[in-house]
Amino acid sequence: MTEGNVKVTLTEPGIAGSYEVVEKRPDGALVLKPEREQLSAVSAETQGKVFRDEEFIEHLERVSETEDDLGDYERE
């Protein structure tokens, strides 16, 4: 049974994030697929922010998990 477009948010450390339900099994278990953030949204949200210590590492991890929607980078 497919549950297209049903989304859940988990707050448990280590698995926190937004997920899409891709399958509901007969035993009631849900199969989840991580919902990827758009790079443009992360960039807009953090533009001009100064990161300190662990915040910077967390930000880099978040950026690495995004879906790139900015297109090809061309130097001016």
mmJSON file of the N, C-alpha and C atoms, coordinates in Angstrom:
{"data_MODEL":{"atom_site":{
"group_PDB":["ATOM","ATOM","ATOM","ATOM","ATOM","ATOM","ATOM","ATOM","ATOM","ATOM","ATOM","ATOM","ATOM","ATOM","ATOM","ATOM","ATOM","ATOM","ATOM","ATOM","ATOM","ATOM","ATOM","ATOM","ATOM","ATOM","ATOM","ATOM","ATOM","ATOM","ATOM","ATOM","ATOM","ATOM","ATOM","ATOM","ATOM","ATOM","ATOM","ATOM","ATOM","ATOM","ATOM","ATOM","ATOM","ATOM","ATOM","ATOM","ATOM","ATOM","ATOM","ATOM","ATOM","ATOM","ATOM","ATOM","ATOM","ATOM","ATOM","ATOM","ATOM","ATOM","ATOM","ATOM","ATOM","ATOM","ATOM","ATOM","ATOM","ATOM","ATOM","ATOM","ATOM","ATOM","ATOM","ATOM","ATOM","ATOM","ATOM","ATOM","ATOM","ATOM","ATOM","ATOM","ATOM","ATOM","ATOM","ATOM","ATOM","ATOM","ATOM","ATOM","ATOM","ATOM","ATOM","ATOM","ATOM","ATOM","ATOM","ATOM","ATOM","ATOM","ATOM","ATOM","ATOM","ATOM","ATOM","ATOM","ATOM","ATOM","ATOM","ATOM","ATOM","ATOM","ATOM","ATOM","ATOM","ATOM","ATOM","ATOM","ATOM","ATOM","ATOM","ATOM","ATOM","ATOM","ATOM","ATOM","ATOM","ATOM","ATOM","ATOM","ATOM","ATOM","ATOM","ATOM","ATOM","ATOM","ATOM","ATOM","ATOM","ATOM","ATOM","ATOM","ATOM","ATOM","ATOM","ATOM","ATOM","ATOM","ATOM","ATOM","ATOM","ATOM","ATOM","ATOM","ATOM","ATOM","ATOM","ATOM","ATOM","ATOM","ATOM","ATOM","ATOM","ATOM","ATOM","ATOM","ATOM","ATOM","ATOM","ATOM","ATOM","ATOM","ATOM","ATOM","ATOM","ATOM","ATOM","ATOM","ATOM","ATOM","ATOM","ATOM","ATOM","ATOM","ATOM","ATOM","ATOM","ATOM","ATOM","ATOM","ATOM","ATOM","ATOM","ATOM","ATOM","ATOM","ATOM","ATOM","ATOM","ATOM","ATOM","ATOM","ATOM","ATOM","ATOM","ATOM","ATOM","ATOM","ATOM","ATOM","ATOM","ATOM","ATOM","ATOM","ATOM","ATOM","ATOM","ATOM","ATOM","ATOM","ATOM","ATOM","ATOM","ATOM","ATOM","ATOM"],
"id":[1,2,3,4,5,6,7,8,9,10,11,12,13,14,15,16,17,18,19,20,21,22,23,24,25,26,27,28,29,30,31,32,33,34,35,36,37,38,39,40,41,42,43,44,45,46,47,48,49,50,51,52,53,54,55,56,57,58,59,60,61,62,63,64,65,66,67,68,69,70,71,72,73,74,75,76,77,78,79,80,81,82,83,84,85,86,87,88,89,90,91,92,93,94,95,96,97,98,99,100,101,102,103,104,105,106,107,108,109,110,111,112,113,114,115,116,117,118,119,120,121,122,123,124,125,126,127,128,129,130,131,132,133,134,135,136,137,138,139,140,141,142,143,144,145,146,147,148,149,150,151,152,153,154,155,156,157,158,159,160,161,162,163,164,165,166,167,168,169,170,171,172,173,174,175,176,177,178,179,180,181,182,183,184,185,186,187,188,189,190,191,192,193,194,195,196,197,198,199,200,201,202,203,204,205,206,207,208,209,210,211,212,213,214,215,216,217,218,219,220,221,222,223,224,225,226,227,228],
"type_symbol":["N","C","C","N","C","C","N","C","C","N","C","C","N","C","C","N","C","C","N","C","C","N","C","C","N","C","C","N","C","C","N","C","C","N","C","C","N","C","C","N","C","C","N","C","C","N","C","C","N","C","C","N","C","C","N","C","C","N","C","C","N","C","C","N","C","C","N","C","C","N","C","C","N","C","C","N","C","C","N","C","C","N","C","C","N","C","C","N","C","C","N","C","C","N","C","C","N","C","C","N","C","C","N","C","C","N","C","C","N","C","C","N","C","C","N","C","C","N","C","C","N","C","C","N","C","C","N","C","C","N","C","C","N","C","C","N","C","C","N","C","C","N","C","C","N","C","C","N","C","C","N","C","C","N","C","C","N","C","C","N","C","C","N","C","C","N","C","C","N","C","C","N","C","C","N","C","C","N","C","C","N","C","C","N","C","C","N","C","C","N","C","C","N","C","C","N","C","C","N","C","C","N","C","C","N","C","C","N","C","C","N","C","C","N","C","C","N","C","C","N","C","C","N","C","C","N","C","C"],
"label_atom_id":["N","CA","C","N","CA","C","N","CA","C","N","CA","C","N","CA","C","N","CA","C","N","CA","C","N","CA","C","N","CA","C","N","CA","C","N","CA","C","N","CA","C","N","CA","C","N","CA","C","N","CA","C","N","CA","C","N","CA","C","N","CA","C","N","CA","C","N","CA","C","N","CA","C","N","CA","C","N","CA","C","N","CA","C","N","CA","C","N","CA","C","N","CA","C","N","CA","C","N","CA","C","N","CA","C","N","CA","C","N","CA","C","N","CA","C","N","CA","C","N","CA","C","N","CA","C","N","CA","C","N","CA","C","N","CA","C","N","CA","C","N","CA","C","N","CA","C","N","CA","C","N","CA","C","N","CA","C","N","CA","C","N","CA","C","N","CA","C","N","CA","C","N","CA","C","N","CA","C","N","CA","C","N","CA","C","N","CA","C","N","CA","C","N","CA","C","N","CA","C","N","CA","C","N","CA","C","N","CA","C","N","CA","C","N","CA","C","N","CA","C","N","CA","C","N","CA","C","N","CA","C","N","CA","C","N","CA","C","N","CA","C","N","CA","C","N","CA","C","N","CA","C","N","CA","C","N","CA","C","N","CA","C","N","CA","C"],
"label_alt_id":[null,null,null,null,null,null,null,null,null,null,null,null,null,null,null,null,null,null,null,null,null,null,null,null,null,null,null,null,null,null,null,null,null,null,null,null,null,null,null,null,null,null,null,null,null,null,null,null,null,null,null,null,null,null,null,null,null,null,null,null,null,null,null,null,null,null,null,null,null,null,null,null,null,null,null,null,null,null,null,null,null,null,null,null,null,null,null,null,null,null,null,null,null,null,null,null,null,null,null,null,null,null,null,null,null,null,null,null,null,null,null,null,null,null,null,null,null,null,null,null,null,null,null,null,null,null,null,null,null,null,null,null,null,null,null,null,null,null,null,null,null,null,null,null,null,null,null,null,null,null,null,null,null,null,null,null,null,null,null,null,null,null,null,null,null,null,null,null,null,null,null,null,null,null,null,null,null,null,null,null,null,null,null,null,null,null,null,null,null,null,null,null,null,null,null,null,null,null,null,null,null,null,null,null,null,null,null,null,null,null,null,null,null,null,null,null,null,null,null,null,null,null,null,null,null,null,null,null],
"label_comp_id":["MET","MET","MET","THR","THR","THR","GLU","GLU","GLU","GLY","GLY","GLY","ASN","ASN","ASN","VAL","VAL","VAL","LYS","LYS","LYS","VAL","VAL","VAL","THR","THR","THR","LEU","LEU","LEU","THR","THR","THR","GLU","GLU","GLU","PRO","PRO","PRO","GLY","GLY","GLY","ILE","ILE","ILE","ALA","ALA","ALA","GLY","GLY","GLY","SER","SER","SER","TYR","TYR","TYR","GLU","GLU","GLU","VAL","VAL","VAL","VAL","VAL","VAL","GLU","GLU","GLU","LYS","LYS","LYS","ARG","ARG","ARG","PRO","PRO","PRO","ASP","ASP","ASP","GLY","GLY","GLY","ALA","ALA","ALA","LEU","LEU","LEU","VAL","VAL","VAL","LEU","LEU","LEU","LYS","LYS","LYS","PRO","PRO","PRO","GLU","GLU","GLU","ARG","ARG","ARG","GLU","GLU","GLU","GLN","GLN","GLN","LEU","LEU","LEU","SER","SER","SER","ALA","ALA","ALA","VAL","VAL","VAL","SER","SER","SER","ALA","ALA","ALA","GLU","GLU","GLU","THR","THR","THR","GLN","GLN","GLN","GLY","GLY","GLY","LYS","LYS","LYS","VAL","VAL","VAL","PHE","PHE","PHE","ARG","ARG","ARG","ASP","ASP","ASP","GLU","GLU","GLU","GLU","GLU","GLU","PHE","PHE","PHE","ILE","ILE","ILE","GLU","GLU","GLU","HIS","HIS","HIS","LEU","LEU","LEU","GLU","GLU","GLU","ARG","ARG","ARG","VAL","VAL","VAL","SER","SER","SER","GLU","GLU","GLU","THR","THR","THR","GLU","GLU","GLU","ASP","ASP","ASP","ASP","ASP","ASP","LEU","LEU","LEU","GLY","GLY","GLY","ASP","ASP","ASP","TYR","TYR","TYR","GLU","GLU","GLU","ARG","ARG","ARG","GLU","GLU","GLU"],
"label_asym_id":["A","A","A","A","A","A","A","A","A","A","A","A","A","A","A","A","A","A","A","A","A","A","A","A","A","A","A","A","A","A","A","A","A","A","A","A","A","A","A","A","A","A","A","A","A","A","A","A","A","A","A","A","A","A","A","A","A","A","A","A","A","A","A","A","A","A","A","A","A","A","A","A","A","A","A","A","A","A","A","A","A","A","A","A","A","A","A","A","A","A","A","A","A","A","A","A","A","A","A","A","A","A","A","A","A","A","A","A","A","A","A","A","A","A","A","A","A","A","A","A","A","A","A","A","A","A","A","A","A","A","A","A","A","A","A","A","A","A","A","A","A","A","A","A","A","A","A","A","A","A","A","A","A","A","A","A","A","A","A","A","A","A","A","A","A","A","A","A","A","A","A","A","A","A","A","A","A","A","A","A","A","A","A","A","A","A","A","A","A","A","A","A","A","A","A","A","A","A","A","A","A","A","A","A","A","A","A","A","A","A","A","A","A","A","A","A","A","A","A","A","A","A","A","A","A","A","A","A"],
"label_entity_id":["1","1","1","1","1","1","1","1","1","1","1","1","1","1","1","1","1","1","1","1","1","1","1","1","1","1","1","1","1","1","1","1","1","1","1","1","1","1","1","1","1","1","1","1","1","1","1","1","1","1","1","1","1","1","1","1","1","1","1","1","1","1","1","1","1","1","1","1","1","1","1","1","1","1","1","1","1","1","1","1","1","1","1","1","1","1","1","1","1","1","1","1","1","1","1","1","1","1","1","1","1","1","1","1","1","1","1","1","1","1","1","1","1","1","1","1","1","1","1","1","1","1","1","1","1","1","1","1","1","1","1","1","1","1","1","1","1","1","1","1","1","1","1","1","1","1","1","1","1","1","1","1","1","1","1","1","1","1","1","1","1","1","1","1","1","1","1","1","1","1","1","1","1","1","1","1","1","1","1","1","1","1","1","1","1","1","1","1","1","1","1","1","1","1","1","1","1","1","1","1","1","1","1","1","1","1","1","1","1","1","1","1","1","1","1","1","1","1","1","1","1","1","1","1","1","1","1","1"],
"label_seq_id":[1,1,1,2,2,2,3,3,3,4,4,4,5,5,5,6,6,6,7,7,7,8,8,8,9,9,9,10,10,10,11,11,11,12,12,12,13,13,13,14,14,14,15,15,15,16,16,16,17,17,17,18,18,18,19,19,19,20,20,20,21,21,21,22,22,22,23,23,23,24,24,24,25,25,25,26,26,26,27,27,27,28,28,28,29,29,29,30,30,30,31,31,31,32,32,32,33,33,33,34,34,34,35,35,35,36,36,36,37,37,37,38,38,38,39,39,39,40,40,40,41,41,41,42,42,42,43,43,43,44,44,44,45,45,45,46,46,46,47,47,47,48,48,48,49,49,49,50,50,50,51,51,51,52,52,52,53,53,53,54,54,54,55,55,55,56,56,56,57,57,57,58,58,58,59,59,59,60,60,60,61,61,61,62,62,62,63,63,63,64,64,64,65,65,65,66,66,66,67,67,67,68,68,68,69,69,69,70,70,70,71,71,71,72,72,72,73,73,73,74,74,74,75,75,75,76,76,76],
"pdbx_PDB_ins_code":[null,null,null,null,null,null,null,null,null,null,null,null,null,null,null,null,null,null,null,null,null,null,null,null,null,null,null,null,null,null,null,null,null,null,null,null,null,null,null,null,null,null,null,null,null,null,null,null,null,null,null,null,null,null,null,null,null,null,null,null,null,null,null,null,null,null,null,null,null,null,null,null,null,null,null,null,null,null,null,null,null,null,null,null,null,null,null,null,null,null,null,null,null,null,null,null,null,null,null,null,null,null,null,null,null,null,null,null,null,null,null,null,null,null,null,null,null,null,null,null,null,null,null,null,null,null,null,null,null,null,null,null,null,null,null,null,null,null,null,null,null,null,null,null,null,null,null,null,null,null,null,null,null,null,null,null,null,null,null,null,null,null,null,null,null,null,null,null,null,null,null,null,null,null,null,null,null,null,null,null,null,null,null,null,null,null,null,null,null,null,null,null,null,null,null,null,null,null,null,null,null,null,null,null,null,null,null,null,null,null,null,null,null,null,null,null,null,null,null,null,null,null,null,null,null,null,null,null],
"Cartn_x":[0.839,0.0,0.886,0.766,1.571,0.818,1.556,0.971,1.557,1.523,2.161,1.806,2.827,2.704,2.3,2.349,2.128,3.492,3.582,4.869,4.797,5.921,6.024,7.316,7.324,8.523,8.894,10.141,10.639,11.575,11.51,12.348,13.354,13.38,14.287,15.733,16.647,18.049,18.587,19.335,19.923,19.074,17.771,16.889,15.958,16.178,15.32,15.316,14.163,14.037,12.667,12.483,11.225,11.35,10.293,10.287,8.979,9.035,7.844,7.534,6.269,5.845,5.735,6.525,6.503,5.761,5.54,4.834,4.298,3.103,2.554,2.387,3.093,3.09,1.896,1.515,0.357,0.451,1.686,1.844,1.779,1.541,1.428,2.716,3.815,5.097,5.081,5.745,5.855,7.264,7.361,8.651,8.782,9.859,10.045,11.237,11.111,12.211,12.5,13.752,14.062,13.655,13.045,12.683,13.871,14.385,15.583,15.21,15.928,15.737,16.341,15.831,16.388,17.56,18.653,19.834,19.504,18.659,18.301,17.599,16.786,16.086,17.07,18.019,19.026,19.889,20.266,21.093,20.369,19.102,18.325,18.144,17.919,17.696,18.953,20.117,21.352,22.229,21.743,22.533,22.937,24.21,24.732,24.925,24.557,24.697,26.155,26.582,27.937,27.83,28.503,28.467,29.662,29.454,30.527,30.68,31.914,32.275,31.369,30.645,29.815,28.692,28.234,27.178,27.626,28.9,29.413,29.442,29.866,29.898,28.481,27.524,26.131,25.589,25.972,25.523,26.075,27.358,27.957,27.287,26.963,26.264,24.882,24.201,22.873,22.97,23.953,24.138,24.453,25.281,25.663,24.474,23.429,22.253,21.147,21.372,20.337,20.29,19.213,19.062,19.414,20.404,20.88,19.853,19.299,18.337,18.82,20.124,20.666,21.196,21.271,21.77,23.278,23.815,25.264,25.829,26.951,27.635,28.518,28.342,29.184,29.872,31.184,31.964,31.803,31.693,31.557,32.906],
"Cartn_y":[-1.172,0.0,1.237,2.092,3.296,4.479,5.339,6.496,7.781,8.009,9.162,10.481,11.334,12.686,12.791,11.725,11.81,12.063,13.139,13.506,13.454,13.107,13.074,13.777,14.316,14.943,14.219,13.761,13.067,13.996,13.947,14.822,14.049,12.753,11.91,12.165,12.442,12.666,11.505,11.861,10.855,10.539,10.781,10.529,11.708,12.816,13.986,14.465,14.894,15.415,15.162,15.605,15.409,14.202,13.426,12.203,12.093,11.392,11.07,9.588,9.286,7.893,7.311,6.275,5.665,4.332,3.759,2.474,2.24,1.707,1.257,-0.248,-0.977,-2.433,-3.012,-4.255,-4.885,-4.952,-5.006,-5.068,-3.68,-2.639,-1.278,-0.483,-1.127,-0.422,0.521,1.654,2.624,2.607,2.72,2.855,4.336,4.949,6.382,6.682,7.761,8.245,9.676,9.988,11.349,12.374,13.441,14.533,15.479,15.718,16.535,18.004,18.833,20.275,20.798,21.926,22.578,23.447,23.408,24.198,25.683,26.149,27.567,27.97,27.08,27.381,27.458,26.543,26.553,27.804,28.137,29.312,30.589,30.713,31.895,31.994,30.86,30.829,31.21,30.873,31.074,32.19,32.911,33.975,35.019,35.298,36.295,35.81,34.577,34.043,33.693,33.994,33.63,32.356,31.315,30.026,29.904,29.27,29.051,27.545,27.093,25.731,24.667,23.957,22.831,23.268,24.507,24.999,24.922,25.257,25.239,23.828,22.889,21.485,21.002,21.324,20.935,21.567,22.825,23.503,22.812,22.462,21.77,20.419,19.697,18.421,18.641,19.691,20.009,20.349,21.167,21.549,20.321,19.417,18.237,17.312,17.41,16.556,17.203,18.426,19.113,18.633,19.005,18.77,20.074,20.042,21.259,21.744,22.911,23.495,24.851,25.111,26.402,26.402,25.262,25.19,25.209,25.3,25.319,26.652,26.589,27.791,28.309,29.588,30.192,31.403,31.417,32.533,33.75,34.915,36.144,36.702],
"Cartn_z":[0.0,0.0,0.0,-0.966,-1.068,-0.486,0.221,0.891,0.319,-0.974,-1.584,-0.93,-0.774,-0.247,1.214,1.987,3.42,4.044,4.849,5.423,6.939,7.547,9.007,9.404,10.619,11.166,12.446,12.516,13.695,14.45,15.781,16.598,17.444,17.313,18.082,17.641,18.588,18.209,17.366,16.354,15.482,14.257,14.341,13.195,12.934,13.63,13.482,12.035,11.578,10.223,9.653,8.412,7.702,6.781,6.736,5.941,5.178,4.061,3.287,3.493,3.734,3.882,2.477,2.202,0.873,0.859,2.039,2.099,3.505,3.579,4.859,4.742,5.58,5.504,6.256,5.933,6.584,8.104,8.633,10.091,10.741,9.931,10.45,10.389,10.045,9.951,8.752,8.92,7.833,7.273,5.963,5.304,4.965,5.487,5.309,4.416,3.652,2.818,3.269,3.569,4.005,2.953,3.418,2.525,2.469,1.296,1.158,1.059,1.82,1.752,0.457,-0.004,-1.177,-0.725,-1.473,-1.142,-1.083,-1.97,-1.973,-0.681,-0.113,1.132,2.296,2.346,3.407,3.278,2.061,1.827,2.249,1.88,2.249,3.765,4.402,5.846,6.636,6.121,6.877,6.322,5.324,4.709,5.752,5.831,6.752,8.181,8.467,9.825,10.103,11.299,11.73,12.549,12.083,12.771,13.695,14.807,15.766,16.014,16.06,16.443,15.823,16.681,16.242,15.302,15.423,14.521,13.072,12.829,11.463,10.903,11.71,11.283,10.978,11.851,11.633,10.358,10.112,8.891,7.648,7.673,6.528,6.282,7.348,7.202,6.586,7.045,6.5,5.015,4.645,3.243,2.396,2.916,2.137,1.876,2.685,2.527,1.696,1.214,0.449,-0.999,-1.636,-3.07,-3.762,-4.637,-5.292,-6.306,-6.054,-6.978,-7.49,-7.356,-7.763,-9.19,-9.81,-11.179,-11.227,-12.42,-12.595,-12.149,-11.477,-11.026,-12.139,-12.475,-13.5,-12.887,-12.983,-12.462,-13.354,-12.744,-13.532,-13.915],
"occupancy":[1.0,1.0,1.0,1.0,1.0,1.0,1.0,1.0,1.0,1.0,1.0,1.0,1.0,1.0,1.0,1.0,1.0,1.0,1.0,1.0,1.0,1.0,1.0,1.0,1.0,1.0,1.0,1.0,1.0,1.0,1.0,1.0,1.0,1.0,1.0,1.0,1.0,1.0,1.0,1.0,1.0,1.0,1.0,1.0,1.0,1.0,1.0,1.0,1.0,1.0,1.0,1.0,1.0,1.0,1.0,1.0,1.0,1.0,1.0,1.0,1.0,1.0,1.0,1.0,1.0,1.0,1.0,1.0,1.0,1.0,1.0,1.0,1.0,1.0,1.0,1.0,1.0,1.0,1.0,1.0,1.0,1.0,1.0,1.0,1.0,1.0,1.0,1.0,1.0,1.0,1.0,1.0,1.0,1.0,1.0,1.0,1.0,1.0,1.0,1.0,1.0,1.0,1.0,1.0,1.0,1.0,1.0,1.0,1.0,1.0,1.0,1.0,1.0,1.0,1.0,1.0,1.0,1.0,1.0,1.0,1.0,1.0,1.0,1.0,1.0,1.0,1.0,1.0,1.0,1.0,1.0,1.0,1.0,1.0,1.0,1.0,1.0,1.0,1.0,1.0,1.0,1.0,1.0,1.0,1.0,1.0,1.0,1.0,1.0,1.0,1.0,1.0,1.0,1.0,1.0,1.0,1.0,1.0,1.0,1.0,1.0,1.0,1.0,1.0,1.0,1.0,1.0,1.0,1.0,1.0,1.0,1.0,1.0,1.0,1.0,1.0,1.0,1.0,1.0,1.0,1.0,1.0,1.0,1.0,1.0,1.0,1.0,1.0,1.0,1.0,1.0,1.0,1.0,1.0,1.0,1.0,1.0,1.0,1.0,1.0,1.0,1.0,1.0,1.0,1.0,1.0,1.0,1.0,1.0,1.0,1.0,1.0,1.0,1.0,1.0,1.0,1.0,1.0,1.0,1.0,1.0,1.0,1.0,1.0,1.0,1.0,1.0,1.0],
"B_iso_or_equiv":[0.0,0.0,0.0,0.0,0.0,0.0,0.0,0.0,0.0,0.0,0.0,0.0,0.0,0.0,0.0,0.0,0.0,0.0,0.0,0.0,0.0,0.0,0.0,0.0,0.0,0.0,0.0,0.0,0.0,0.0,0.0,0.0,0.0,0.0,0.0,0.0,0.0,0.0,0.0,0.0,0.0,0.0,0.0,0.0,0.0,0.0,0.0,0.0,0.0,0.0,0.0,0.0,0.0,0.0,0.0,0.0,0.0,0.0,0.0,0.0,0.0,0.0,0.0,0.0,0.0,0.0,0.0,0.0,0.0,0.0,0.0,0.0,0.0,0.0,0.0,0.0,0.0,0.0,0.0,0.0,0.0,0.0,0.0,0.0,0.0,0.0,0.0,0.0,0.0,0.0,0.0,0.0,0.0,0.0,0.0,0.0,0.0,0.0,0.0,0.0,0.0,0.0,0.0,0.0,0.0,0.0,0.0,0.0,0.0,0.0,0.0,0.0,0.0,0.0,0.0,0.0,0.0,0.0,0.0,0.0,0.0,0.0,0.0,0.0,0.0,0.0,0.0,0.0,0.0,0.0,0.0,0.0,0.0,0.0,0.0,0.0,0.0,0.0,0.0,0.0,0.0,0.0,0.0,0.0,0.0,0.0,0.0,0.0,0.0,0.0,0.0,0.0,0.0,0.0,0.0,0.0,0.0,0.0,0.0,0.0,0.0,0.0,0.0,0.0,0.0,0.0,0.0,0.0,0.0,0.0,0.0,0.0,0.0,0.0,0.0,0.0,0.0,0.0,0.0,0.0,0.0,0.0,0.0,0.0,0.0,0.0,0.0,0.0,0.0,0.0,0.0,0.0,0.0,0.0,0.0,0.0,0.0,0.0,0.0,0.0,0.0,0.0,0.0,0.0,0.0,0.0,0.0,0.0,0.0,0.0,0.0,0.0,0.0,0.0,0.0,0.0,0.0,0.0,0.0,0.0,0.0,0.0,0.0,0.0,0.0,0.0,0.0,0.0],
"pdbx_formal_charge":[null,null,null,null,null,null,null,null,null,null,null,null,null,null,null,null,null,null,null,null,null,null,null,null,null,null,null,null,null,null,null,null,null,null,null,null,null,null,null,null,null,null,null,null,null,null,null,null,null,null,null,null,null,null,null,null,null,null,null,null,null,null,null,null,null,null,null,null,null,null,null,null,null,null,null,null,null,null,null,null,null,null,null,null,null,null,null,null,null,null,null,null,null,null,null,null,null,null,null,null,null,null,null,null,null,null,null,null,null,null,null,null,null,null,null,null,null,null,null,null,null,null,null,null,null,null,null,null,null,null,null,null,null,null,null,null,null,null,null,null,null,null,null,null,null,null,null,null,null,null,null,null,null,null,null,null,null,null,null,null,null,null,null,null,null,null,null,null,null,null,null,null,null,null,null,null,null,null,null,null,null,null,null,null,null,null,null,null,null,null,null,null,null,null,null,null,null,null,null,null,null,null,null,null,null,null,null,null,null,null,null,null,null,null,null,null,null,null,null,null,null,null,null,null,null,null,null,null],
"auth_seq_id":[1,1,1,2,2,2,3,3,3,4,4,4,5,5,5,6,6,6,7,7,7,8,8,8,9,9,9,10,10,10,11,11,11,12,12,12,13,13,13,14,14,14,15,15,15,16,16,16,17,17,17,18,18,18,19,19,19,20,20,20,21,21,21,22,22,22,23,23,23,24,24,24,25,25,25,26,26,26,27,27,27,28,28,28,29,29,29,30,30,30,31,31,31,32,32,32,33,33,33,34,34,34,35,35,35,36,36,36,37,37,37,38,38,38,39,39,39,40,40,40,41,41,41,42,42,42,43,43,43,44,44,44,45,45,45,46,46,46,47,47,47,48,48,48,49,49,49,50,50,50,51,51,51,52,52,52,53,53,53,54,54,54,55,55,55,56,56,56,57,57,57,58,58,58,59,59,59,60,60,60,61,61,61,62,62,62,63,63,63,64,64,64,65,65,65,66,66,66,67,67,67,68,68,68,69,69,69,70,70,70,71,71,71,72,72,72,73,73,73,74,74,74,75,75,75,76,76,76],
"auth_comp_id":["MET","MET","MET","THR","THR","THR","GLU","GLU","GLU","GLY","GLY","GLY","ASN","ASN","ASN","VAL","VAL","VAL","LYS","LYS","LYS","VAL","VAL","VAL","THR","THR","THR","LEU","LEU","LEU","THR","THR","THR","GLU","GLU","GLU","PRO","PRO","PRO","GLY","GLY","GLY","ILE","ILE","ILE","ALA","ALA","ALA","GLY","GLY","GLY","SER","SER","SER","TYR","TYR","TYR","GLU","GLU","GLU","VAL","VAL","VAL","VAL","VAL","VAL","GLU","GLU","GLU","LYS","LYS","LYS","ARG","ARG","ARG","PRO","PRO","PRO","ASP","ASP","ASP","GLY","GLY","GLY","ALA","ALA","ALA","LEU","LEU","LEU","VAL","VAL","VAL","LEU","LEU","LEU","LYS","LYS","LYS","PRO","PRO","PRO","GLU","GLU","GLU","ARG","ARG","ARG","GLU","GLU","GLU","GLN","GLN","GLN","LEU","LEU","LEU","SER","SER","SER","ALA","ALA","ALA","VAL","VAL","VAL","SER","SER","SER","ALA","ALA","ALA","GLU","GLU","GLU","THR","THR","THR","GLN","GLN","GLN","GLY","GLY","GLY","LYS","LYS","LYS","VAL","VAL","VAL","PHE","PHE","PHE","ARG","ARG","ARG","ASP","ASP","ASP","GLU","GLU","GLU","GLU","GLU","GLU","PHE","PHE","PHE","ILE","ILE","ILE","GLU","GLU","GLU","HIS","HIS","HIS","LEU","LEU","LEU","GLU","GLU","GLU","ARG","ARG","ARG","VAL","VAL","VAL","SER","SER","SER","GLU","GLU","GLU","THR","THR","THR","GLU","GLU","GLU","ASP","ASP","ASP","ASP","ASP","ASP","LEU","LEU","LEU","GLY","GLY","GLY","ASP","ASP","ASP","TYR","TYR","TYR","GLU","GLU","GLU","ARG","ARG","ARG","GLU","GLU","GLU"],
"auth_asym_id":["A","A","A","A","A","A","A","A","A","A","A","A","A","A","A","A","A","A","A","A","A","A","A","A","A","A","A","A","A","A","A","A","A","A","A","A","A","A","A","A","A","A","A","A","A","A","A","A","A","A","A","A","A","A","A","A","A","A","A","A","A","A","A","A","A","A","A","A","A","A","A","A","A","A","A","A","A","A","A","A","A","A","A","A","A","A","A","A","A","A","A","A","A","A","A","A","A","A","A","A","A","A","A","A","A","A","A","A","A","A","A","A","A","A","A","A","A","A","A","A","A","A","A","A","A","A","A","A","A","A","A","A","A","A","A","A","A","A","A","A","A","A","A","A","A","A","A","A","A","A","A","A","A","A","A","A","A","A","A","A","A","A","A","A","A","A","A","A","A","A","A","A","A","A","A","A","A","A","A","A","A","A","A","A","A","A","A","A","A","A","A","A","A","A","A","A","A","A","A","A","A","A","A","A","A","A","A","A","A","A","A","A","A","A","A","A","A","A","A","A","A","A","A","A","A","A","A","A"],
"auth_atom_id":["N","CA","C","N","CA","C","N","CA","C","N","CA","C","N","CA","C","N","CA","C","N","CA","C","N","CA","C","N","CA","C","N","CA","C","N","CA","C","N","CA","C","N","CA","C","N","CA","C","N","CA","C","N","CA","C","N","CA","C","N","CA","C","N","CA","C","N","CA","C","N","CA","C","N","CA","C","N","CA","C","N","CA","C","N","CA","C","N","CA","C","N","CA","C","N","CA","C","N","CA","C","N","CA","C","N","CA","C","N","CA","C","N","CA","C","N","CA","C","N","CA","C","N","CA","C","N","CA","C","N","CA","C","N","CA","C","N","CA","C","N","CA","C","N","CA","C","N","CA","C","N","CA","C","N","CA","C","N","CA","C","N","CA","C","N","CA","C","N","CA","C","N","CA","C","N","CA","C","N","CA","C","N","CA","C","N","CA","C","N","CA","C","N","CA","C","N","CA","C","N","CA","C","N","CA","C","N","CA","C","N","CA","C","N","CA","C","N","CA","C","N","CA","C","N","CA","C","N","CA","C","N","CA","C","N","CA","C","N","CA","C","N","CA","C","N","CA","C","N","CA","C","N","CA","C","N","CA","C","N","CA","C","N","CA","C"],
"pdbx_PDB_model_num":[1,1,1,1,1,1,1,1,1,1,1,1,1,1,1,1,1,1,1,1,1,1,1,1,1,1,1,1,1,1,1,1,1,1,1,1,1,1,1,1,1,1,1,1,1,1,1,1,1,1,1,1,1,1,1,1,1,1,1,1,1,1,1,1,1,1,1,1,1,1,1,1,1,1,1,1,1,1,1,1,1,1,1,1,1,1,1,1,1,1,1,1,1,1,1,1,1,1,1,1,1,1,1,1,1,1,1,1,1,1,1,1,1,1,1,1,1,1,1,1,1,1,1,1,1,1,1,1,1,1,1,1,1,1,1,1,1,1,1,1,1,1,1,1,1,1,1,1,1,1,1,1,1,1,1,1,1,1,1,1,1,1,1,1,1,1,1,1,1,1,1,1,1,1,1,1,1,1,1,1,1,1,1,1,1,1,1,1,1,1,1,1,1,1,1,1,1,1,1,1,1,1,1,1,1,1,1,1,1,1,1,1,1,1,1,1,1,1,1,1,1,1,1,1,1,1,1,1]
}}}
